[in-house]
Amino acid sequence: MDVYIKDKRSFALKTKLNCYAHNAVQSIFDSNSSFSVISDDSDISEGDFLISLDLNFICIIDLVKTTIGSKEVELTCSQVVNLFSRKLLTEGEIQISTSVEGFIKAQIEKHFSTLTDNYFRLPFIIATNTTDTPSTMIINYDADLWSLKSFITKAQRLNDIQLDYSLDGNNLAIGISKATNTAVQLDFTDPRLTLEVETLSQKYIAKIEIYCTENSLTTYYYKLSDGTYTTDSTNTKRIIGEWETIVVDTIDAVADKVADTFATNTYSHLIEFSVEKDSYYNDELTFYRNADIKLKNGTVVTSYITEIARNSEDNLIHYKSGELRTKLTDKLLKGGIL
């Protein structure tokens, strides 16, 4: 399989290399991909783009490991969305003034593709949005700093907004749109689906008590069995679970924080499974695709595809669904402790 290396600043083609082994990973987690290539020179730099047309895959090279006296080079790569991980100043803005898709497009242009700083400007990024979704989403910031990468992840969770990365000549095209696919149905009594790991959280947030310092008001929200939530404490469809207490600074932040907390709670599981590469399932199991999963014990879990890994060493495609962080450091970071 051939892979192409493109320059990190100009997106110009630097070289085409033969890849003899790979593990290509699309993930909402900070999972890396690896590519083993044959190279006669060292014209590969950290930050360059690696592109596989065979896998329809684009990533960013993080580490180049060369064995002395050998043409074999090991490349460790991160997700292409890491282009947008740089910390940004809020500049006094926390609410989106356009649609979610329009906001993401505007921020890509403002902070990355049309910068006045030639050294950091990435003019080869062409962002377009084909849908416009209104939302109460706000920017999550800390000490007036925020991350577009984190906002993109939250936009997917709350509004099913997806970013599609592709080549358009010498440009990196980014399509931003709301997903319209219905949830794929997965039943693990089907032998074509191999369940590998099943981790279900025992903590379900059923009630949120949220205090707003701007107006000194406390409001209560209750999760219902159909996945929605209400402020009506007498609703007979309330679920049984945990009580979460939250403090926000502004009135505008209340709706966004409640929605994100309940949504994160919905996906607090991690189900890992694999499918043979020639299975028809793989046409439906796309990255970020919503999924209704029926486990072997009959439990039905509302989820979405959060990781896809394709390894040259086996004939399987490996999937993860759900957002449960299984490492202590991940839990501490998610809770804002670290």
C-alpha positions as a LaTeX table, in Angstrom:
\begin{tabular}{lrrr}
\hline
Residue & $x$ (\AA) & $y$ (\AA) & $z$ (\AA) \\
\hline
Met1 & 0.00 & 0.00 & 0.00 \\
Asp2 & 1.26 & 3.47 & $-0.88$ \\
Val3 & 1.02 & 6.47 & 1.44 \\
Tyr4 & 1.63 & 10.11 & 0.61 \\
Ile5 & 3.45 & 12.66 & 2.75 \\
Lys6 & 2.34 & 16.29 & 2.43 \\
Asp7 & 4.10 & 19.31 & 3.89 \\
Lys8 & 2.65 & 20.65 & 7.14 \\
Arg9 & 2.64 & 24.29 & 6.01 \\
Ser10 & 1.96 & 24.18 & 2.28 \\
Phe11 & 0.21 & 20.79 & 1.90 \\
Ala12 & 2.49 & 20.22 & $-1.10$ \\
Leu13 & 3.38 & 16.60 & $-1.86$ \\
Lys14 & 6.81 & 15.72 & $-0.44$ \\
Thr15 & 7.03 & 12.02 & $-1.23$ \\
Lys16 & 5.17 & 8.78 & $-1.90$ \\
Leu17 & 6.21 & 5.78 & 0.21 \\
Asn18 & 5.48 & 2.08 & 0.35 \\
Cys19 & 3.73 & 1.12 & 3.60 \\
Tyr20 & 4.20 & $-2.52$ & 4.64 \\
Ala21 & 2.28 & $-2.40$ & 7.95 \\
His22 & $-0.29$ & $-0.09$ & 9.51 \\
Asn23 & $-2.78$ & 0.45 & 12.30 \\
Ala24 & $-5.05$ & 3.29 & 11.19 \\
Val25 & $-7.29$ & 4.65 & 13.95 \\
Gln26 & $-10.17$ & 7.13 & 13.83 \\
Ser27 & $-11.20$ & 7.99 & 17.35 \\
Ile28 & $-12.73$ & 10.57 & 19.67 \\
Phe29 & $-10.03$ & 9.53 & 22.15 \\
Asp30 & $-6.39$ & 10.57 & 21.83 \\
Ser31 & $-5.53$ & 7.31 & 20.08 \\
Asn32 & $-2.56$ & 7.21 & 17.73 \\
Ser33 & $-2.10$ & 5.48 & 14.39 \\
Ser34 & 1.09 & 3.80 & 13.21 \\
Phe35 & 2.52 & 3.29 & 9.74 \\
Ser36 & 5.68 & 1.35 & 8.86 \\
Val37 & 7.17 & 2.64 & 5.61 \\
Ile38 & 10.23 & 2.24 & 3.40 \\
Ser39 & 12.08 & 5.51 & 2.85 \\
Asp40 & 15.39 & 6.30 & 1.14 \\
Asp41 & 15.66 & 9.74 & 2.72 \\
Ser42 & 14.56 & 11.58 & 5.84 \\
Asp43 & 12.31 & 14.17 & 4.18 \\
Ile44 & 9.56 & 13.46 & 6.69 \\
Ser45 & 8.91 & 15.89 & 9.54 \\
Glu46 & 6.72 & 15.98 & 12.60 \\
Gly47 & 3.56 & 17.86 & 11.69 \\
Asp48 & 3.51 & 16.64 & 8.10 \\
Phe49 & 0.34 & 14.98 & 6.84 \\
Leu50 & 0.15 & 11.28 & 6.00 \\
Ile51 & $-2.53$ & 10.26 & 3.51 \\
Ser52 & $-3.67$ & 6.78 & 2.51 \\
Leu53 & $-5.99$ & 6.70 & $-0.48$ \\
Asp54 & $-6.58$ & 2.97 & 0.03 \\
Leu55 & $-7.90$ & 3.56 & 3.54 \\
Asn56 & $-9.43$ & 6.98 & 2.79 \\
Phe57 & $-7.42$ & 8.19 & 5.78 \\
Ile58 & $-5.68$ & 11.45 & 6.70 \\
Cys59 & $-3.59$ & 11.97 & 9.83 \\
Ile60 & $-0.76$ & 14.10 & 11.24 \\
Ile61 & 2.74 & 12.71 & 11.83 \\
Asp62 & 3.77 & 13.12 & 15.48 \\
Leu63 & 6.91 & 10.99 & 15.63 \\
Val64 & 9.43 & 9.75 & 13.06 \\
Lys65 & 11.54 & 6.81 & 14.18 \\
Thr66 & 14.39 & 5.80 & 11.83 \\
Thr67 & 16.50 & 2.69 & 12.34 \\
Ile68 & 20.16 & 3.39 & 11.57 \\
Gly69 & 21.35 & 1.38 & 8.58 \\
Ser70 & 17.81 & 0.50 & 7.52 \\
Lys71 & 15.26 & 2.03 & 5.17 \\
Glu72 & 12.45 & 1.10 & 7.53 \\
Val73 & 10.81 & 4.10 & 9.20 \\
Glu74 & 8.12 & 3.98 & 11.89 \\
Leu75 & 5.61 & 6.84 & 11.85 \\
Thr76 & 3.33 & 7.58 & 14.81 \\
Cys77 & 0.37 & 9.75 & 13.83 \\
Ser78 & $-2.40$ & 11.66 & 15.60 \\
Gln79 & $-5.95$ & 12.47 & 14.55 \\
Val80 & $-6.36$ & 15.13 & 11.87 \\
Val81 & $-8.75$ & 17.05 & 14.18 \\
Asn82 & $-5.65$ & 17.84 & 16.27 \\
Leu83 & $-5.05$ & 20.61 & 13.77 \\
Phe84 & $-7.49$ & 22.55 & 15.93 \\
Ser85 & $-6.15$ & 21.71 & 19.41 \\
Arg86 & $-4.27$ & 25.00 & 19.90 \\
Lys87 & $-5.58$ & 27.05 & 22.82 \\
Leu88 & $-7.55$ & 30.13 & 21.71 \\
Leu89 & $-8.56$ & 33.31 & 23.52 \\
Thr90 & $-12.32$ & 33.74 & 23.98 \\
Glu91 & $-11.99$ & 37.46 & 23.21 \\
Gly92 & $-15.12$ & 38.01 & 25.29 \\
Glu93 & $-17.25$ & 35.70 & 23.13 \\
Ile94 & $-18.76$ & 32.53 & 24.59 \\
Gln95 & $-21.99$ & 32.13 & 22.58 \\
Ile96 & $-22.21$ & 31.12 & 18.94 \\
Ser97 & $-23.81$ & 33.85 & 16.83 \\
Thr98 & $-24.51$ & 31.69 & 13.79 \\
Ser99 & $-25.39$ & 28.04 & 13.28 \\
Val100 & $-23.12$ & 25.43 & 14.87 \\
Glu101 & $-21.70$ & 24.51 & 11.46 \\
Gly102 & $-21.27$ & 28.16 & 10.48 \\
Phe103 & $-19.50$ & 28.90 & 13.77 \\
Ile104 & $-17.02$ & 26.04 & 13.29 \\
Lys105 & $-16.32$ & 27.16 & 9.71 \\
Ala106 & $-15.77$ & 30.77 & 10.81 \\
Gln107 & $-13.39$ & 29.73 & 13.61 \\
Ile108 & $-11.34$ & 27.50 & 11.27 \\
Glu109 & $-10.95$ & 30.44 & 8.92 \\
Lys110 & $-10.28$ & 33.02 & 11.64 \\
His111 & $-7.72$ & 31.08 & 13.65 \\
Phe112 & $-6.13$ & 28.80 & 11.05 \\
Ser113 & $-6.68$ & 29.30 & 7.31 \\
Thr114 & $-6.70$ & 33.13 & 7.03 \\
Leu115 & $-4.27$ & 34.16 & 9.78 \\
Thr116 & $-2.06$ & 37.17 & 9.10 \\
Asp117 & 0.92 & 35.27 & 10.56 \\
Asn118 & 2.40 & 33.55 & 7.51 \\
Tyr119 & 4.23 & 31.00 & 9.63 \\
Phe120 & 1.06 & 29.61 & 11.18 \\
Arg121 & $-1.46$ & 30.29 & 8.42 \\
Leu122 & $-2.82$ & 27.14 & 6.76 \\
Pro123 & $-4.29$ & 28.51 & 3.50 \\
Phe124 & $-4.79$ & 25.04 & 2.05 \\
Ile125 & $-7.70$ & 24.36 & 4.44 \\
Ile126 & $-11.02$ & 24.94 & 2.68 \\
Ala127 & $-13.95$ & 24.64 & 5.11 \\
Thr128 & $-17.56$ & 24.55 & 3.95 \\
Asn129 & $-20.84$ & 23.86 & 5.71 \\
Thr130 & $-23.83$ & 22.34 & 3.96 \\
Thr131 & $-26.28$ & 22.50 & 6.88 \\
Asp132 & $-27.12$ & 25.10 & 9.51 \\
Thr133 & $-28.19$ & 23.91 & 12.95 \\
Pro134 & $-29.36$ & 26.40 & 15.59 \\
Ser135 & $-28.23$ & 25.60 & 19.11 \\
Thr136 & $-27.78$ & 26.94 & 22.63 \\
Met137 & $-24.18$ & 25.70 & 22.65 \\
Ile138 & $-21.53$ & 27.91 & 24.20 \\
Ile139 & $-17.74$ & 27.82 & 24.34 \\
Asn140 & $-16.31$ & 25.99 & 27.36 \\
Tyr141 & $-13.33$ & 28.01 & 28.51 \\
Asp142 & $-10.84$ & 28.12 & 31.35 \\
Ala143 & $-9.05$ & 31.38 & 32.20 \\
Asp144 & $-10.36$ & 32.85 & 28.91 \\
Leu145 & $-8.85$ & 29.97 & 26.90 \\
Trp146 & $-10.75$ & 27.41 & 24.83 \\
Ser147 & $-10.13$ & 24.75 & 22.19 \\
Leu148 & $-11.89$ & 24.43 & 18.84 \\
Lys149 & $-11.10$ & 20.70 & 18.91 \\
Ser150 & $-13.08$ & 20.32 & 22.16 \\
Phe151 & $-15.94$ & 22.40 & 20.78 \\
Ile152 & $-16.10$ & 20.15 & 17.68 \\
Thr153 & $-16.33$ & 17.07 & 19.91 \\
Lys154 & $-19.16$ & 18.62 & 21.94 \\
Ala155 & $-20.97$ & 19.69 & 18.75 \\
Gln156 & $-21.00$ & 16.08 & 17.63 \\
Arg157 & $-22.34$ & 14.86 & 20.96 \\
Leu158 & $-25.08$ & 17.46 & 21.28 \\
Asn159 & $-26.05$ & 18.17 & 17.66 \\
Asp160 & $-24.68$ & 15.29 & 15.54 \\
Ile161 & $-22.35$ & 17.68 & 13.70 \\
Gln162 & $-19.67$ & 15.86 & 11.71 \\
Leu163 & $-16.48$ & 16.97 & 10.00 \\
Asp164 & $-15.44$ & 15.14 & 6.85 \\
Tyr165 & $-11.80$ & 15.52 & 5.74 \\
Ser166 & $-10.87$ & 14.90 & 2.10 \\
Leu167 & $-8.43$ & 15.91 & $-0.62$ \\
Asp168 & $-9.42$ & 18.59 & $-3.11$ \\
Gly169 & $-6.45$ & 18.98 & $-5.42$ \\
Asn170 & $-3.75$ & 20.62 & $-3.32$ \\
Asn171 & $-6.23$ & 21.56 & $-0.60$ \\
Leu172 & $-7.54$ & 19.87 & 2.52 \\
Ala173 & $-11.32$ & 20.09 & 2.22 \\
Ile174 & $-13.36$ & 20.00 & 5.43 \\
Gly175 & $-17.09$ & 19.48 & 5.07 \\
Ile176 & $-19.16$ & 20.41 & 8.12 \\
Ser177 & $-22.71$ & 19.10 & 8.33 \\
Lys178 & $-25.36$ & 17.59 & 10.55 \\
Ala179 & $-25.60$ & 13.81 & 10.29 \\
Thr180 & $-28.88$ & 12.52 & 8.89 \\
Asn181 & $-28.33$ & 8.77 & 9.18 \\
Thr182 & $-30.64$ & 6.74 & 11.39 \\
Ala183 & $-29.04$ & 4.64 & 14.11 \\
Val184 & $-27.52$ & 1.36 & 12.93 \\
Gln185 & $-28.99$ & $-1.67$ & 14.74 \\
Leu186 & $-26.42$ & $-4.02$ & 16.30 \\
Asp187 & $-27.49$ & $-7.28$ & 17.94 \\
Phe188 & $-24.63$ & $-9.23$ & 19.50 \\
Thr189 & $-26.45$ & $-12.50$ & 19.19 \\
Asp190 & $-25.35$ & $-12.21$ & 15.54 \\
Pro191 & $-22.16$ & $-14.31$ & 15.23 \\
Arg192 & $-20.77$ & $-11.90$ & 12.62 \\
Leu193 & $-20.31$ & $-9.37$ & 15.43 \\
Thr194 & $-17.60$ & $-10.33$ & 17.90 \\
Leu195 & $-18.03$ & $-8.65$ & 21.29 \\
Glu196 & $-14.59$ & $-8.13$ & 22.88 \\
Val197 & $-15.05$ & $-5.75$ & 25.82 \\
Glu198 & $-18.23$ & $-4.60$ & 27.55 \\
Thr199 & $-17.93$ & $-1.86$ & 30.18 \\
Leu200 & $-21.17$ & $-0.35$ & 31.42 \\
Ser201 & $-21.17$ & 2.45 & 33.95 \\
Gln202 & $-23.33$ & 1.89 & 37.02 \\
Lys203 & $-23.74$ & 5.65 & 37.50 \\
Tyr204 & $-26.71$ & 7.21 & 35.74 \\
Ile205 & $-27.41$ & 10.89 & 36.31 \\
Ala206 & $-31.15$ & 11.22 & 36.92 \\
Lys207 & $-31.28$ & 14.72 & 38.39 \\
Ile208 & $-29.23$ & 17.87 & 37.85 \\
Glu209 & $-29.26$ & 20.73 & 40.33 \\
Ile210 & $-27.71$ & 23.73 & 38.58 \\
Tyr211 & $-26.94$ & 27.04 & 40.27 \\
Cys212 & $-26.36$ & 30.17 & 38.19 \\
Thr213 & $-24.27$ & 32.87 & 39.90 \\
Glu214 & $-25.43$ & 35.57 & 37.47 \\
Asn215 & $-29.02$ & 35.52 & 38.74 \\
Ser216 & $-28.53$ & 33.49 & 41.95 \\
Leu217 & $-31.13$ & 30.95 & 40.84 \\
Thr218 & $-31.12$ & 27.17 & 41.26 \\
Thr219 & $-33.00$ & 25.04 & 38.73 \\
Tyr220 & $-33.65$ & 21.28 & 38.78 \\
Tyr221 & $-33.71$ & 19.05 & 35.69 \\
Tyr222 & $-34.86$ & 15.42 & 35.58 \\
Lys223 & $-33.92$ & 12.72 & 33.08 \\
Leu224 & $-36.78$ & 10.74 & 31.56 \\
Ser225 & $-36.88$ & 7.15 & 30.34 \\
Asp226 & $-37.24$ & 8.22 & 26.68 \\
Gly227 & $-33.89$ & 10.04 & 26.80 \\
Thr228 & $-35.29$ & 13.56 & 27.16 \\
Tyr229 & $-35.33$ & 15.66 & 30.32 \\
Thr230 & $-37.71$ & 18.04 & 32.07 \\
Thr231 & $-38.00$ & 20.52 & 34.94 \\
Asp232 & $-41.21$ & 18.83 & 36.10 \\
Ser233 & $-40.39$ & 16.83 & 39.22 \\
Thr234 & $-43.77$ & 15.06 & 39.12 \\
Asn235 & $-43.25$ & 13.49 & 35.68 \\
Thr236 & $-43.91$ & 9.76 & 36.01 \\
Lys237 & $-41.23$ & 8.87 & 33.41 \\
Arg238 & $-38.35$ & 10.02 & 35.62 \\
Ile239 & $-35.48$ & 7.52 & 35.86 \\
Ile240 & $-33.77$ & 6.41 & 39.06 \\
Gly241 & $-30.14$ & 7.40 & 39.40 \\
Glu242 & $-27.58$ & 9.88 & 40.72 \\
Trp243 & $-28.04$ & 13.53 & 41.71 \\
Glu244 & $-25.51$ & 15.89 & 40.09 \\
Thr245 & $-24.90$ & 19.45 & 41.36 \\
Ile246 & $-23.39$ & 22.03 & 39.00 \\
Val247 & $-22.50$ & 25.74 & 39.21 \\
Val248 & $-22.30$ & 28.01 & 36.13 \\
Asp249 & $-21.43$ & 31.68 & 35.84 \\
Thr250 & $-23.98$ & 32.89 & 33.30 \\
Ile251 & $-27.64$ & 32.35 & 32.40 \\
Asp252 & $-26.61$ & 31.51 & 28.84 \\
Ala253 & $-24.47$ & 28.61 & 30.12 \\
Val254 & $-27.32$ & 26.78 & 31.90 \\
Ala255 & $-29.02$ & 25.07 & 28.94 \\
Asp256 & $-25.71$ & 24.09 & 27.35 \\
Lys257 & $-24.30$ & 22.61 & 30.56 \\
Val258 & $-27.44$ & 20.61 & 31.31 \\
Ala259 & $-27.61$ & 19.22 & 27.76 \\
Asp260 & $-23.92$ & 18.25 & 27.72 \\
Thr261 & $-24.06$ & 16.63 & 31.18 \\
Phe262 & $-27.06$ & 14.47 & 30.30 \\
Ala263 & $-25.57$ & 13.60 & 26.87 \\
Thr264 & $-22.25$ & 12.53 & 28.40 \\
Asn265 & $-24.22$ & 10.42 & 30.87 \\
Thr266 & $-26.03$ & 8.70 & 27.97 \\
Tyr267 & $-22.73$ & 7.59 & 26.43 \\
Ser268 & $-21.04$ & 6.55 & 29.71 \\
His269 & $-20.16$ & 3.07 & 28.48 \\
Leu270 & $-17.50$ & 1.49 & 26.31 \\
Ile271 & $-18.30$ & $-1.45$ & 24.07 \\
Glu272 & $-15.53$ & $-2.90$ & 21.92 \\
Phe273 & $-16.22$ & $-5.31$ & 19.09 \\
Ser274 & $-14.82$ & $-6.45$ & 15.75 \\
Val275 & $-16.16$ & $-7.34$ & 12.32 \\
Glu276 & $-14.47$ & $-9.10$ & 9.42 \\
Lys277 & $-13.24$ & $-6.64$ & 6.80 \\
Asp278 & $-15.48$ & $-8.03$ & 4.04 \\
Ser279 & $-18.67$ & $-7.83$ & 6.16 \\
Tyr280 & $-21.53$ & $-5.66$ & 4.93 \\
Tyr281 & $-21.68$ & $-4.21$ & 8.45 \\
Asn282 & $-18.65$ & $-2.05$ & 7.70 \\
Asp283 & $-20.59$ & 0.03 & 5.17 \\
Glu284 & $-22.91$ & 1.14 & 7.98 \\
Leu285 & $-20.42$ & 1.36 & 10.84 \\
Thr286 & $-18.99$ & 4.74 & 9.96 \\
Phe287 & $-17.19$ & 7.03 & 12.40 \\
Tyr288 & $-19.67$ & 8.91 & 14.65 \\
Arg289 & $-22.61$ & 6.81 & 13.36 \\
Asn290 & $-25.39$ & 6.48 & 15.94 \\
Ala291 & $-25.98$ & 2.90 & 17.07 \\
Asp292 & $-28.61$ & 1.04 & 19.05 \\
Ile293 & $-26.76$ & $-1.91$ & 20.57 \\
Lys294 & $-28.43$ & $-5.01$ & 21.95 \\
Leu295 & $-26.05$ & $-6.93$ & 24.19 \\
Lys296 & $-26.18$ & $-10.69$ & 24.71 \\
Asn297 & $-28.08$ & $-10.30$ & 28.00 \\
Gly298 & $-30.81$ & $-8.35$ & 26.21 \\
Thr299 & $-29.72$ & $-4.88$ & 27.43 \\
Val300 & $-30.17$ & $-2.21$ & 24.75 \\
Val301 & $-27.65$ & 0.64 & 24.82 \\
Thr302 & $-27.96$ & 3.94 & 22.95 \\
Ser303 & $-24.52$ & 4.70 & 21.58 \\
Tyr304 & $-22.41$ & 5.88 & 18.67 \\
Ile305 & $-19.20$ & 4.72 & 16.99 \\
Thr306 & $-16.31$ & 6.43 & 18.75 \\
Glu307 & $-13.34$ & 4.54 & 17.29 \\
Ile308 & $-12.50$ & 2.55 & 14.16 \\
Ala309 & $-9.15$ & 0.76 & 13.87 \\
Arg310 & $-7.90$ & $-1.05$ & 10.76 \\
Asn311 & $-4.78$ & $-3.14$ & 11.25 \\
Ser312 & $-2.78$ & $-4.80$ & 8.48 \\
Glu313 & $-2.01$ & $-7.70$ & 10.84 \\
Asp314 & $-5.51$ & $-9.20$ & 10.84 \\
Asn315 & $-8.66$ & $-9.48$ & 8.76 \\
Leu316 & $-10.81$ & $-7.51$ & 11.19 \\
Ile317 & $-11.98$ & $-3.97$ & 11.69 \\
His318 & $-12.06$ & $-3.06$ & 15.38 \\
Tyr319 & $-14.71$ & $-0.71$ & 16.78 \\
Lys320 & $-15.47$ & 1.11 & 19.99 \\
Ser321 & $-18.75$ & 2.72 & 20.92 \\
Gly322 & $-19.50$ & 5.00 & 23.85 \\
Glu323 & $-17.37$ & 7.54 & 25.67 \\
Leu324 & $-16.50$ & 5.91 & 28.98 \\
Arg325 & $-12.95$ & 6.77 & 30.02 \\
Thr326 & $-11.49$ & 3.71 & 31.68 \\
Lys327 & $-8.24$ & 5.25 & 32.92 \\
Leu328 & $-8.09$ & 7.22 & 36.16 \\
Thr329 & $-6.26$ & 10.13 & 34.50 \\
Asp330 & $-9.00$ & 10.36 & 31.85 \\
Lys331 & $-11.67$ & 10.51 & 34.56 \\
Leu332 & $-9.77$ & 13.21 & 36.47 \\
Leu333 & $-9.26$ & 15.29 & 33.32 \\
Lys334 & $-12.90$ & 14.92 & 32.33 \\
Gly335 & $-13.96$ & 16.08 & 35.78 \\
Gly336 & $-11.63$ & 19.09 & 35.63 \\
Ile337 & $-9.49$ & 17.87 & 38.53 \\
Leu338 & $-6.21$ & 17.81 & 36.60 \\
\hline
\end{tabular}
